Amino acid sequence: MAVLLKKYNLLFLAQPRTASNSIAEALFTLGGEKIGGHHNFGFVELQARGIKHENLLIFSAVRNHFDMLTSIWLKAILWKHDIQIPFNEWIDCICSHEMSTDMANLLFVKNNKGRSIMVRKDNQNWLYHYHAGASNKVIQFENLQSGLDSILKMVGAPTIEIPILNATPHKRPYQEYYTDKGISKVKSIFSAELNKYNYSFENGAKWQPRDDSLTIDHGGGNAKAGKLILKPFPGYPDKSFPNS
């Protein structure tokens, strides 16, 4: 998905798991309109309307990889039938150079085109290759409000408050999920992108309380309908499971 603010020649590219829905909702209050499909750039639609994306200020968001990976894993094991794997085993899989593309898609996450949002290039994994690569400016999840404020100031738009939407229930501070081995693997395989955005294991977003009264459906359909049904499997939500 993308959000176009035509009045300000501004386009937001919605990177999964970076509060993109919250940013989009904020931009809608300024007259933003949805362009393209879910997590789709919408460049084709812009072209059809005679709008050249080269003339727009395009921005997206990134997030600390250690924090991002825990959120992706939680969404995967809680909302999908076919992924029930301890966190650090999952980290081993996505950091494996020998892993097939099909296995990467299964264990990681697909966008609406069936393509994994993770890119493997030059013996490195890249989380933000597509969205950040197509953007003029990148803001960080850890400083989301000030980042958006600066973007809006650049185009002469009024500042707006970003709402909190879709916080993952039952998520603990991301640091608690990792073993030392898992930390080392992520540092190694994502090192180029970690350095690019100045991320480390320690500087992810501070954990915020969330509504853990929500039960969990890791089967998919009911969750989207807002009917969250607990379907526990061995080891979850036992605290020892992520590091087992």
DAUR-V936907 format. One record per residue. N is the residue number from 1. RES is the residue in one letter. OMEGA is omega as a letter, one per 40 degrees, with the letter a starting at -180 (none if undefined). Layout:
n:N res:RES omega:OMEGA
n:N res:RES omega:OMEGA
//
This chain:
n:1 res:M omega:i
n:2 res:A omega:i
n:3 res:V omega:a
n:4 res:L omega:i
n:5 res:L omega:a
n:6 res:K omega:a
n:7 res:K omega:a
n:8 res:Y omega:a
n:9 res:N omega:a
n:10 res:L omega:i
n:11 res:L omega:i
n:12 res:F omega:i
n:13 res:L omega:a
n:14 res:A omega:i
n:15 res:Q omega:a
n:16 res:P omega:i
n:17 res:R omega:i
n:18 res:T omega:a
n:19 res:A omega:a
n:20 res:S omega:i
n:21 res:N omega:i
n:22 res:S omega:i
n:23 res:I omega:i
n:24 res:A omega:i
n:25 res:E omega:i
n:26 res:A omega:a
n:27 res:L omega:i
n:28 res:F omega:a
n:29 res:T omega:i
n:30 res:L omega:i
n:31 res:G omega:i
n:32 res:G omega:i
n:33 res:E omega:a
n:34 res:K omega:i
n:35 res:I omega:i
n:36 res:G omega:a
n:37 res:G omega:a
n:38 res:H omega:a
n:39 res:H omega:i
n:40 res:N omega:a
n:41 res:F omega:a
n:42 res:G omega:a
n:43 res:F omega:i
n:44 res:V omega:i
n:45 res:E omega:i
n:46 res:L omega:a
n:47 res:Q omega:i
n:48 res:A omega:i
n:49 res:R omega:i
n:50 res:G omega:a
n:51 res:I omega:i
n:52 res:K omega:a
n:53 res:H omega:i
n:54 res:E omega:a
n:55 res:N omega:a
n:56 res:L omega:i
n:57 res:L omega:a
n:58 res:I omega:i
n:59 res:F omega:i
n:60 res:S omega:a
n:61 res:A omega:i
n:62 res:V omega:a
n:63 res:R omega:i
n:64 res:N omega:a
n:65 res:H omega:a
n:66 res:F omega:i
n:67 res:D omega:a
n:68 res:M omega:a
n:69 res:L omega:i
n:70 res:T omega:i
n:71 res:S omega:i
n:72 res:I omega:i
n:73 res:W omega:i
n:74 res:L omega:i
n:75 res:K omega:a
n:76 res:A omega:a
n:77 res:I omega:a
n:78 res:L omega:a
n:79 res:W omega:a
n:80 res:K omega:i
n:81 res:H omega:a
n:82 res:D omega:a
n:83 res:I omega:i
n:84 res:Q omega:a
n:85 res:I omega:i
n:86 res:P omega:a
n:87 res:F omega:a
n:88 res:N omega:i
n:89 res:E omega:i
n:90 res:W omega:i
n:91 res:I omega:i
n:92 res:D omega:a
n:93 res:C omega:a
n:94 res:I omega:i
n:95 res:C omega:a
n:96 res:S omega:i
n:97 res:H omega:a
n:98 res:E omega:a
n:99 res:M omega:i
n:100 res:S omega:i
n:101 res:T omega:i
n:102 res:D omega:i
n:103 res:M omega:i
n:104 res:A omega:i
n:105 res:N omega:a
n:106 res:L omega:a
n:107 res:L omega:a
n:108 res:F omega:a
n:109 res:V omega:i
n:110 res:K omega:i
n:111 res:N omega:a
n:112 res:N omega:i
n:113 res:K omega:a
n:114 res:G omega:a
n:115 res:R omega:i
n:116 res:S omega:i
n:117 res:I omega:i
n:118 res:M omega:i
n:119 res:V omega:i
n:120 res:R omega:a
n:121 res:K omega:i
n:122 res:D omega:i
n:123 res:N omega:i
n:124 res:Q omega:i
n:125 res:N omega:a
n:126 res:W omega:i
n:127 res:L omega:a
n:128 res:Y omega:a
n:129 res:H omega:a
n:130 res:Y omega:a
n:131 res:H omega:i
n:132 res:A omega:i
n:133 res:G omega:i
n:134 res:A omega:a
n:135 res:S omega:i
n:136 res:N omega:a
n:137 res:K omega:i
n:138 res:V omega:i
n:139 res:I omega:a
n:140 res:Q omega:i
n:141 res:F omega:a
n:142 res:E omega:i
n:143 res:N omega:a
n:144 res:L omega:a
n:145 res:Q omega:i
n:146 res:S omega:i
n:147 res:G omega:i
n:148 res:L omega:i
n:149 res:D omega:a
n:150 res:S omega:i
n:151 res:I omega:a
n:152 res:L omega:i
n:153 res:K omega:a
n:154 res:M omega:a
n:155 res:V omega:i
n:156 res:G omega:i
n:157 res:A omega:i
n:158 res:P omega:i
n:159 res:T omega:a
n:160 res:I omega:a
n:161 res:E omega:i
n:162 res:I omega:i
n:163 res:P omega:i
n:164 res:I omega:a
n:165 res:L omega:i
n:166 res:N omega:i
n:167 res:A omega:a
n:168 res:T omega:i
n:169 res:P omega:i
n:170 res:H omega:i
n:171 res:K omega:i
n:172 res:R omega:i
n:173 res:P omega:a
n:174 res:Y omega:a
n:175 res:Q omega:a
n:176 res:E omega:a
n:177 res:Y omega:a
n:178 res:Y omega:i
n:179 res:T omega:i
n:180 res:D omega:i
n:181 res:K omega:i
n:182 res:G omega:i
n:183 res:I omega:a
n:184 res:S omega:a
n:185 res:K omega:i
n:186 res:V omega:i
n:187 res:K omega:a
n:188 res:S omega:a
n:189 res:I omega:i
n:190 res:F omega:a
n:191 res:S omega:a
n:192 res:A omega:a
n:193 res:E omega:i
n:194 res:L omega:i
n:195 res:N omega:a
n:196 res:K omega:a
n:197 res:Y omega:i
n:198 res:N omega:i
n:199 res:Y omega:i
n:200 res:S omega:i
n:201 res:F omega:a
n:202 res:E omega:a
n:203 res:N omega:i
n:204 res:G omega:a
n:205 res:A omega:i
n:206 res:K omega:a
n:207 res:W omega:i
n:208 res:Q omega:i
n:209 res:P omega:a
n:210 res:R omega:a
n:211 res:D omega:i
n:212 res:D omega:i
n:213 res:S omega:i
n:214 res:L omega:i
n:215 res:T omega:a
n:216 res:I omega:i
n:217 res:D omega:i
n:218 res:H omega:i
n:219 res:G omega:i
n:220 res:G omega:a
n:221 res:G omega:a
n:222 res:N omega:a
n:223 res:A omega:a
n:224 res:K omega:i
n:225 res:A omega:i
n:226 res:G omega:i
n:227 res:K omega:a
n:228 res:L omega:a
n:229 res:I omega:a
n:230 res:L omega:i
n:231 res:K omega:a
n:232 res:P omega:i
n:233 res:F omega:a
n:234 res:P omega:i
n:235 res:G omega:i
n:236 res:Y omega:e
n:237 res:P omega:i
n:238 res:D omega:a
n:239 res:K omega:a
n:240 res:S omega:a
n:241 res:F omega:a
n:242 res:P omega:a
n:243 res:N omega:a
n:244 res:S omega:none
//
